[in-house]
Amino acid sequence: MNANVISGRQVRRFYDVAEAAELLRLSEPTLYRAIRAGEFPAIRVRGRLVIPARAIDDMETSALANGLVDARTYALRPAG
């Protein structure tokens, strides 16, 4: 399942590239290029790419608190 239930509503954990591109108002090819260049966080599973909803949420929170956010800093963060 691609969602958790929090307070009675489902919360997405992952987006496919088309969903993330639409959410961010980017074209799919633009988002694919950013992922391939290591400029946007994604997970590859057997050739399929998914974007963690948490990465998008974290970028949004940071942008609201600090202004401009460079997605590359989220793509390059070490695991942990």
Contact map, one row per residue, 1 for C-alpha under 8 A:
11100000000000000000000000000000000000000000000000000000000000000000000000000000
11110000000111000000000000000000000000000000000000000000000000000000000000000000
11111000011111000000000000000000000000000000000000000000000000000000000000000000
01111100011110000000000000000000000000000000000000000000000000000000000000000000
00111111111000000000000000000000000000000000000000000000000000000000000000000000
00011111111000000000000000000000000000000000000000000000000000000000000000000000
00001111100000000000000000000000000000000000000000000000000000000000000000000000
00001111110000000000000000000000000000000000000000000000000000000000000000000000
00001111111000000000000000000000000000000000000000000000000000000000000000000000
00111101111100000000000000000000000000000000000000000000000000000000000000000000
00111100111110000000000000000000000000000000000000000000000000000000000000000000
01110000011111100000000000000000000000000000000000001000000000000000000000000000
01110000001111100000000000000000000000000000000000011100000000000000000000000000
01100000000111110000000000000000000000000000000001111100000000000000000000000000
00000000000111111111000000000000000000000000000001111000000000000000000000000000
00000000000001111111000000000000000000000000000011100000000000000000000000000000
00000000000000111111100000010011000000000000000011100000000000000000000000000000
00000000000000111111110000010000000000000000000000000000000000000000000000000000
00000000000000111111111000000000000000000000000000000000000000000000000000000000
00000000000000111111111100000000000000000000000000100000000000000000000000000000
00000000000000001111111111110010000000000000000000000000000000000000000000000000
00000000000000000111111111110000000000000000000000000000000000000000000000000000
00000000000000000011111111000000000000000000000000000000000000000000000000000000
00000000000000000001111111000000000000000000000000000000000000000000000000000000
00000000000000000000111111100000000000000000000000000000000000000000000000000000
00000000000000000000111111110110000000000000000000000000000000000000000000000000
00000000000000000000110011111110000000000000000000000000000000000000000000000000
00000000000000001100110001111111000000000000000000000000000000000000000000000000
00000000000000000000000000111111100000000000000000000000000000000000000000000000
00000000000000000000000001111111110000000000000000000000000000000000000000000000
00000000000000001000100001111111111000010000000000000000000000000000000000000000
00000000000000001000000000011111111100000000000000000000000000000000000000000000
00000000000000000000000000001111111110000000000000000000000000000000000000000000
00000000000000000000000000000111111111110000000000000000000000000000000000000000
00000000000000000000000000000011111111111100000000000000000000000000000000000000
00000000000000000000000000000001111111100000000000000000000000000000000000000000
00000000000000000000000000000000111111110000000000000000000000000000000000000000
00000000000000000000000000000000011111111000000000000000000000000000000100110000
00000000000000000000000000000000011111111000000000000000000000000000001111110000
00000000000000000000000000000010011011111100000000000000000000000000001101100000
00000000000000000000000000000000001001111110000000110010000000000000001101110000
00000000000000000000000000000000001000011111000011110000000000000000000000100000
00000000000000000000000000000000000000001111100011110000000000000000000000000000
00000000000000000000000000000000000000000111111111000000000000000000000000000000
00000000000000000000000000000000000000000011111111000000000000000000000000000000
00000000000000000000000000000000000000000001111100000000000000000000000000000000
00000000000000000000000000000000000000000001111110000000000000000000000000000000
00000000000000000000000000000000000000000001111111000000000000000000000000000000
00000000000000011000000000000000000000000111101111100000000000000000000000000000
00000000000001111000000000000000000000000111100111110000000000000000000000000000
00000000000001111001000000000000000000001110000011111010000000000000000000000000
00000000000011100000000000000000000000001110000001111111000000000000000000000000
00000000000111100000000000000000000000000000000000111111100000000000000000000000
00000000000011000000000000000000000000000000000000011111110000000000000000000000
00000000000000000000000000000000000000001000000000111111111000000000000001000000
00000000000000000000000000000000000000000000000000011111111100000000000000000000
00000000000000000000000000000000000000000000000000001111111110000000000000000000
00000000000000000000000000000000000000000000000000000111111111000000000000000000
00000000000000000000000000000000000000000000000000000011111111100000101001000000
00000000000000000000000000000000000000000000000000000001111111110000000000000000
00000000000000000000000000000000000000000000000000000000111111111000000000000000
00000000000000000000000000000000000000000000000000000000011111111110100000000000
00000000000000000000000000000000000000000000000000000000001111111111100000000000
00000000000000000000000000000000000000000000000000000000000111111110000000000000
00000000000000000000000000000000000000000000000000000000000011111110000000000000
00000000000000000000000000000000000000000000000000000000000001111111100000000000
00000000000000000000000000000000000000000000000000000000000001111111100000000000
00000000000000000000000000000000000000000000000000000000000000100111110000000000
00000000000000000000000000000000000000000000000000000000001001100111111000000000
00000000000000000000000000000000000000000000000000000000000000000001111111000000
00000000000000000000000000000000000000111000000000000000001000000000111111100000
00000000000000000000000000000000000001111000000000000000000000000000011111110000
00000000000000000000000000000000000000100000000000000000000000000000011111111000
00000000000000000000000000000000000000111000000000000010001000000000011111111000
00000000000000000000000000000000000001111100000000000000000000000000001111111000
00000000000000000000000000000000000001101000000000000000000000000000000111111100
00000000000000000000000000000000000000000000000000000000000000000000000011111110
00000000000000000000000000000000000000000000000000000000000000000000000000011111
00000000000000000000000000000000000000000000000000000000000000000000000000001111
00000000000000000000000000000000000000000000000000000000000000000000000000000111
